[in-house]
Amino acid sequence: MKRKLVSALIAATMVMGSFSCVHAEEAETEAATEAVTEATTEAADEGAAAAELNLDGSYTIGYAPATLNNAFWLAVKDGVQQAIDETGVDVEIVDIDANGDQSIMNDGISNLLSSGIDALLCAPADSNAVGSALEECQNAGVPVINFDTPVPEDQRDMVVTVIASDNYNAGYVVGQDAASKMEDGAKILILHSPRASACVERYDGFIAALDESGKEYTIVNELDGEGDQETSLGLTGDALVADPDLSIIFAVNDPSAMGAVNAIQQTSVALENDIMVYGVDGNPDAKLMIENGDMEGTGSQSPETLGYESMMAALNTIAGNEVEKEIVVDTFLITADNVAEFGTDGWQ
């Protein structure tokens, strides 16, 4: 059958070849017409999206992630921009780089309110210290879209919605995988970032999965890696000296996990085990480490989806449309078994 099809195509090509010169100009004209039609349709779709939101003015929206010194938050912003592009609404994004310091973020939010913004996208560096900034936004009548790192329950009335990945599940699926591979009595190091509620949820999910497995294990230390690769590298290096018989390192985000991998690669200590390192995020560089066999797995999420949903929530709020109080983005495990499905050249 394949041979007959190929022969038929060859014959058709030979016949059409004689007409190629005659119809070349017509084909070019048709292609140009199609391109114009496609562009016009795309513009119409954007216009329709903007009209549906009933937003025809210019808007300024603040973007306040925990830090801009992390590929994850830049990927979130890509999703924010995608929503702007799709709707065609005239939006200016103004960043705050808190560099992991909530007091810097709070001051930055105050400055944004003074300069004038129509909404704020906020992922606190410290969930328990963002309250004063949220109250200031509320008093100024500026809606807040809380993304990635949920604010405490008693402050939820000061945000329009909470848009976050299922962080508990991200830690849980990692814990399940680790438990299935570890032996009884495994010694585990945790690289935490306890100021961020999302990281606390990941930790809780990880521990729950280990406990459900029924296997014996010991948490030898919980260190604050601050979600930072260099900080985690140093902490892990010292931890390997203290406990060269570690079996597992669980980091609450991928930069910390990558720092742990770097520390293992650089250590002069004779390690007793092939240490399994896990993170959370699905960072492209972490996936490359998984592909290369240097990292065991990551509880993955889609930062671009977080950004897209956050900006759409902001635009709908400005337009006076109803927004769900909670929007959950799925999380899942990436290991060597499935990393090829997601690739290492971008986020999933």
C-alpha positions in Angstrom: 0.0 0.0 0.0 2.8 2.4 0.9 4.6 1.8 -2.4 1.4 2.5 -4.4 0.9 5.7 -2.5 4.4 6.9 -3.1 4.1 6.0 -6.8 0.9 8.0 -7.1 2.5 11.0 -5.4 5.4 10.8 -7.8 3.1 10.7 -10.8 1.1 13.6 -9.5 4.2 15.6 -8.9 5.4 15.0 -12.5 2.0 16.1 -13.9 1.8 19.2 -11.7 5.4 20.1 -12.6 4.3 21.2 -16.1 1.9 23.6 -14.6 4.2 24.9 -11.8 5.4 28.0 -13.7 1.9 28.9 -14.9 0.4 28.7 -11.5 3.4 30.0 -9.4 2.1 33.5 -9.3 -1.4 32.3 -8.4 0.0 30.2 -5.6 2.0 33.1 -4.2 -1.1 35.3 -4.4 -3.2 32.7 -2.6 -0.5 32.2 0.1 -0.4 35.9 0.7 -4.1 36.1 0.9 -4.1 33.3 3.4 -1.5 35.0 5.5 -3.5 38.2 5.6 -6.6 36.3 6.5 -4.8 34.5 9.3 -3.4 37.7 10.7 -6.8 39.4 10.4 -8.5 36.5 12.2 -5.9 36.5 15.0 -6.3 40.2 15.5 -10.1 39.8 15.5 -9.8 37.0 18.1 -7.7 39.3 20.3 -10.1 42.1 19.9 -13.0 39.8 20.8 -11.1 38.6 23.9 -10.6 42.2 25.0 -14.2 43.1 24.2 -15.4 40.1 26.2 -13.4 41.5 29.2 -14.9 44.9 28.3 -11.5 46.5 28.8 -10.5 49.2 26.3 -8.2 51.4 28.4 -4.6 51.1 29.6 -3.8 49.3 32.8 -0.8 49.0 35.1 -0.4 45.8 37.1 2.3 45.0 39.7 4.2 41.7 39.6 5.7 40.8 43.0 7.2 37.3 43.1 9.4 36.1 46.0 12.5 36.9 43.8 13.4 37.4 40.2 16.7 35.6 40.8 15.1 32.3 39.9 14.1 30.9 36.5 10.8 29.7 37.9 9.5 33.3 38.5 10.7 34.4 35.1 8.7 31.5 33.6 5.7 32.6 35.6 6.0 36.0 34.0 6.1 34.4 30.5 2.6 33.1 31.3 1.5 36.5 32.5 2.7 38.0 29.1 0.9 35.2 27.2 -2.4 36.2 28.8 -1.8 39.8 27.9 -0.9 38.9 24.3 -4.0 36.6 23.9 -6.5 39.2 25.2 -5.0 42.2 23.5 -5.5 44.3 26.6 -3.1 47.3 27.0 -1.2 46.3 30.1 2.1 47.5 31.6 3.7 45.2 34.0 5.8 46.7 36.8 8.2 44.3 38.7 9.3 44.2 42.3 12.4 42.2 42.9 12.3 41.4 46.7 15.2 39.0 46.4 13.6 36.8 49.0 13.1 39.6 51.5 9.4 40.3 52.5 10.2 43.7 53.9 11.7 44.7 50.5 8.5 43.4 48.9 6.3 45.3 51.3 8.1 48.5 50.6 8.0 47.9 46.9 4.2 47.3 47.1 3.8 50.6 48.9 5.7 52.4 46.2 3.6 50.8 43.5 0.4 51.9 45.3 1.8 55.5 45.5 2.6 55.5 41.7 -0.8 54.0 40.9 -1.6 50.4 39.9 -4.8 48.7 38.9 -4.1 45.3 40.4 -1.2 43.4 42.0 0.0 39.8 41.4 1.7 38.7 44.6 3.7 35.6 45.7 5.0 36.4 49.2 8.6 35.6 50.2 7.2 35.2 53.7 3.6 34.3 53.9 3.3 35.4 57.6 4.8 38.8 57.0 2.8 40.0 54.0 -0.3 41.1 55.9 0.6 44.8 56.2 1.1 45.1 52.4 -2.2 43.3 51.8 -4.0 45.6 54.1 -2.5 48.6 52.4 -3.7 47.3 49.0 -7.2 46.7 50.5 -7.3 50.3 51.8 -6.2 51.6 48.4 -8.9 49.6 46.6 -6.3 47.7 44.6 -7.2 44.0 44.1 -4.6 41.4 44.9 -4.2 38.1 43.0 -2.2 35.8 45.3 -0.3 33.2 43.3 2.0 30.2 44.0 2.5 30.9 47.8 -0.9 31.1 49.6 -1.3 33.7 52.2 -2.6 32.5 55.7 -6.3 31.6 56.0 -7.0 34.6 58.2 -5.8 36.9 55.4 -7.7 35.3 52.5 -10.4 38.0 52.6 -7.8 40.6 51.5 -7.0 38.7 48.2 -9.4 38.1 45.3 -8.2 34.6 44.7 -5.4 32.1 45.5 -3.9 30.5 42.4 -1.4 27.9 43.4 0.0 24.5 42.4 -1.0 21.5 44.5 2.1 21.8 46.6 1.2 19.1 49.0 0.8 16.7 46.1 4.2 17.8 44.7 5.9 16.7 47.9 3.7 13.7 48.2 4.6 12.2 44.8 8.3 12.7 45.6 7.8 11.0 49.0 6.1 8.0 47.3 8.9 7.6 44.9 11.6 7.9 47.5 9.8 5.5 49.8 9.5 2.9 47.1 13.3 3.0 46.4 14.8 3.5 49.9 15.7 0.8 52.4 14.5 0.7 56.0 16.6 3.0 58.2 17.3 5.5 55.4 18.9 8.7 56.6 17.4 11.8 55.0 18.5 15.4 54.7 15.8 18.1 54.2 16.6 21.4 52.5 13.7 23.5 53.5 12.5 27.1 53.1 10.0 27.3 56.0 9.0 30.9 55.5 7.1 30.1 52.4 3.8 28.3 52.9 4.1 26.5 49.6 7.4 24.9 50.7 5.8 23.9 54.0 3.0 22.1 52.1 5.6 20.3 50.0 7.5 19.2 53.1 4.2 18.0 54.7 3.3 15.9 51.6 6.8 14.4 51.5 6.7 13.3 55.1 3.1 12.0 54.8 4.1 9.7 51.9 7.1 8.4 53.8 5.0 7.6 56.8 2.3 5.9 54.8 5.0 3.6 53.3 5.6 2.0 56.7 9.3 2.0 56.2 11.7 3.2 58.9 13.7 6.4 58.2 15.5 9.2 60.1 15.5 12.9 59.2 19.1 13.7 60.2 18.7 17.5 59.7 16.3 20.2 58.3 18.3 23.1 56.9 17.1 26.3 55.5 18.4 26.3 52.0 16.4 29.5 51.3 15.4 28.1 47.9 18.9 29.1 46.7 21.4 27.0 44.8 24.6 28.4 46.2 23.3 28.4 49.8 22.1 24.8 49.5 25.4 23.8 48.0 27.3 25.0 51.1 24.9 23.5 53.5 24.9 20.2 51.8 28.7 20.1 51.7 28.8 20.5 55.5 26.0 17.9 55.9 27.9 15.3 53.9 30.9 15.6 56.3 28.6 15.1 59.3 26.6 12.3 57.7 28.4 10.6 54.8 25.9 7.7 55.0 22.9 9.8 53.8 20.5 8.0 51.4 18.1 10.8 50.3 18.2 14.6 50.1 14.8 16.2 49.6 14.8 19.9 48.7 11.6 21.9 48.6 12.6 23.5 45.3 14.8 22.6 42.3 17.5 25.3 42.9 18.2 23.8 46.3 18.2 20.3 44.9 20.6 21.4 42.2 22.9 22.9 44.9 22.8 19.5 46.6 23.8 17.7 43.4 26.7 20.1 43.0 27.8 19.5 46.6 27.8 15.7 46.1 29.8 16.1 42.9 32.4 18.3 44.6 32.7 16.6 47.9 36.0 15.0 49.0 34.1 12.8 51.6 33.8 9.1 50.9 30.1 8.6 50.6 28.6 5.3 51.7 25.5 5.5 49.3 24.5 6.8 45.9 22.4 9.6 47.4 19.0 10.2 45.7 18.3 13.9 45.4 14.8 15.2 44.8 13.4 18.7 44.2 10.2 20.4 43.3 9.4 22.6 40.3 10.4 20.9 37.0 13.1 23.4 36.3 14.7 22.6 32.8 18.2 22.4 34.4 16.9 20.0 37.0 15.3 17.8 34.3 18.7 17.8 32.6 20.3 16.5 35.8 17.6 13.8 36.0 18.3 12.9 32.4 22.0 12.6 33.2 21.4 10.5 36.2 22.6 13.1 38.7 19.2 13.8 40.3 16.4 11.3 41.1 13.2 13.3 40.5 11.2 16.5 40.9 7.6 17.1 41.8 6.7 19.3 38.8 4.4 22.1 38.1 3.8 24.6 35.3 4.9 28.1 36.2 3.6 29.4 32.9 0.1 28.2 33.8 0.4 30.0 37.2 1.3 33.2 35.4 -1.4 32.9 32.8 -4.2 32.1 35.3 -3.0 35.0 37.5 -3.1 37.6 34.8 -6.5 36.4 33.6 -7.8 36.6 37.1 -6.5 40.2 37.4 -8.0 41.2 34.1 -11.4 39.6 35.0 -11.4 41.3 38.4 -10.7 44.7 36.8 -13.5 44.0 34.3 -15.9 43.3 37.2 -16.2 39.6 36.4 -16.5 36.9 39.0 -13.2 34.9 39.8 -13.0 31.7 41.6 -11.7 32.0 45.2 -9.2 29.2 44.7 -7.6 27.9 41.5 -5.4 24.8 41.8 -2.8 23.9 39.2 -1.9 20.2 38.9 1.5 18.7 40.0 3.1 15.4 39.0 6.4 13.5 39.3 9.2 13.6 36.7 11.9 11.0 36.9 14.3 9.3 34.5 11.3 7.1 33.4 9.4 10.0 31.8 11.7 13.1 31.6 12.0 12.6 27.8 8.2 13.2 27.5 8.7 16.7 29.0 12.1 17.7 27.5 14.9 19.6 29.1 14.8 22.7 27.0 11.9 24.4 28.7 9.2 24.2 31.4 6.3 21.8 31.1 
